[in-house]
Amino acid sequence: MNCGSHHEHVSRPVAEKASSNLGRRNFLRAALAGGAALTGAGLVAACGSTQPVASSLTPTAMPPDLQQSKLTLVPLGTKAGPPPATERVGISTALVVDGKTYLIDCGRSSVTQYKRSGLHYREMAGVFLTHLHADHVADYYNYFMMAGTTGEKNGDVVPTGIPVYGPGSAGGLPEALGGRRVTTVAPQSPTPGTREMTDRLHEAFAYNGNVLMRDAGFRDPRDIPDIHEIAIPAATGARWDNTAPDMAPFTVMEDDRVKVTATLVPHGPVFPSFAFRFDTDHGAVTFSGDTRHSENLIRLANSSDVLVHEALRIPPDAGLTEDVIDHHRKSHVFVNEVGPIAQKANVPSLVLSHIEETGGRTIDPKVWTEEAQRGYDGRVTVGEDMMVVPVAKR
């Protein structure tokens, strides 16, 4: 870990030495497969070094052609939770790798933000859903119904057969908080996974699709997403009442630009809830998804170049009871507790996204940075909607 001042910027591509003639993804694949900690592999400079490891993170203004970047992180929306807000839109992040875009979550207004960013729908290479809470999927179907509405030759639209990776069915529901009696929506199938959710959305908007196919030559929306429900290794014993047992990261997908690995993270009663890591030839980025403190996440994020982590802040004068604070703690990480997570994961750059201050208060980046910096030697960036974060391997 960088043990010096995080304000210094020094280029130190030590990962290239460690990987020798192997590609970065091949090297990391071998290490992760064996469950090895990468710190001993030469990927990170020792704390006794006279120069600190460079921050891989420098937010910039929106470039004229973002689609040409090698590895760039764009938080399209950074707000946590379902309630709408005017200053931030719902959680959604674009990761651009060699000109192709991988979308992580599809919160409220994601489709519009994607367009505003200058990214091309036609260059989308995959959609990844960390879990199926509404604030992560509110705009999911709009990528097919709105951004995929014409034939591919007629405009900038989401391509046919775009792979979607998301959770399968939870398989069970928890008891209501406090022992309350509640009703169950769709009792015949109350825990749909990504595939069933998508099929039901096709049906819910069937009239729109059927009319537009006939009236305007639009594609069949069912042809646009190619659903892959993420299979959790059976040996973990994970299920809806054992949501995030200790486990090693596992592979979700790999193409010629990126390898995606995942792990389960604890997010209250939600199951499955995933964190994702994207390894590329230009660097590695890990997304925490929604989680409380998780050793699974720390293991997944180990020696990434950037960790994108959720955070919650409860102001000292919020007036919340200990029971309410404890309830929040079962699903999220408080901002003053995020820094030690990034420190333990040996990550030089921490980006806070999916962020919220209780009571709907406006986030003060200075306060948040100071609290997230506690116990962390790297660089902290409080995410903002449409921020552009170039990533480079250290």
C-alpha positions, 0 to 999 in steps of 0.5 A: 500500500502507498504509505506516503502522501496521497497527494504525490503522483509518480508513475510506477508500472510495477505490475508490468515487471511482475507479469513478465511476458504474461498479459495482465489478465493472464497473470491475475487469473492465475493468482486469483485461481489459487486464492493467492494474495497479490501483494507478494507477487510484486504488484505493489511497492513496499511501504519502505519505498522512497516514492509512493505508488501513483494514484491511478485516478485523475478525474477530468472534464468530459473528453470529446470522444470518450468512446476511444479511451483505453480504460475509463470509469464514468459514474453516470449516477451516484445516488443510493436508494430509491427516493428521487433526488434533483442533485444526483441520479440513480446508481449506474456506472459505465466502464469503457475498455478499449472503446467498448462499454460495460454497464454496471447497474441501471439506476434511475435516468441511466439511459439519459445519462449514458446519452449525455456522456457521449458514449455510443449505445452501439458500443455497449458490450455487456450489462452487469447487475449487482442485485435487483433492488429498484434503485439498481434496475429502474432504467434496466428495461429502458435500455431495450425499450428506449435505447434499442428501439430501431434496427441496428442500421438505423441509428445509435442503438443497443445491439441485438444480443447484448449479454446481461449478467445478473442474479438468479432467483433468491429462492426465499423471502425473509421474515418482515422486519420487527415481525410485522405481517405483510402481503406478498406481491406475485405469490406464485413467483415472489423472487424472480431472478434476472431472466424472469424479471426480463421476461415479465417486463417484455410482457408488461410492455408487450403492447408497446413492442407489438405496435412499434414492430408493426408501425415503425419496423422496430426490432422484437425487444426480446431479441436485444438482451441475452440473459446470463444468470450468474451461477454461484459455486455450489460449494459455497452453500450460499442461499437466501438465508446464508447470503454471503458465506466466506468464499473465493472470487469466481469467474463470471465472463471473459472476452478479448478485453476484460475478465469479470470475476465476482463474489457474494457480499452481505446486503441485509436480506438481499440475495444474491448481491454481487461485487464485480471486478474487471481485469483488463490489460490497462488496469483493474477496477472493482465495484463493491455493489451494495454491501456492509463490511465484507472480507469477500469484497476485500479478497476480490478487490485485492490490488485493484487499481480503483475500488468503487465503493458504496457509502452512507453517512449519518450526521452526528445530529441525525437523531437516529436511534441505535436500532435504526443505525444498526439496521443501516449497518447490516446493509451498508458501510459508513463513510468513515469505515470505508478507508480501512477496507481500501487499505486492507485491499491494497488499492491506491484509489478509492471512488465513493459511489452509491452514496447517501447522507441520511435525511436527504442532506446534501453531500459535502465532498470535503467532509466525506473525503476527510472521513473516508481518508481515515485509516487509508493512505491512498486517494479518495474521490467522492463520486459525482454524476458524469465525472470522468475517471481515467484509470491506469495500472500502477 
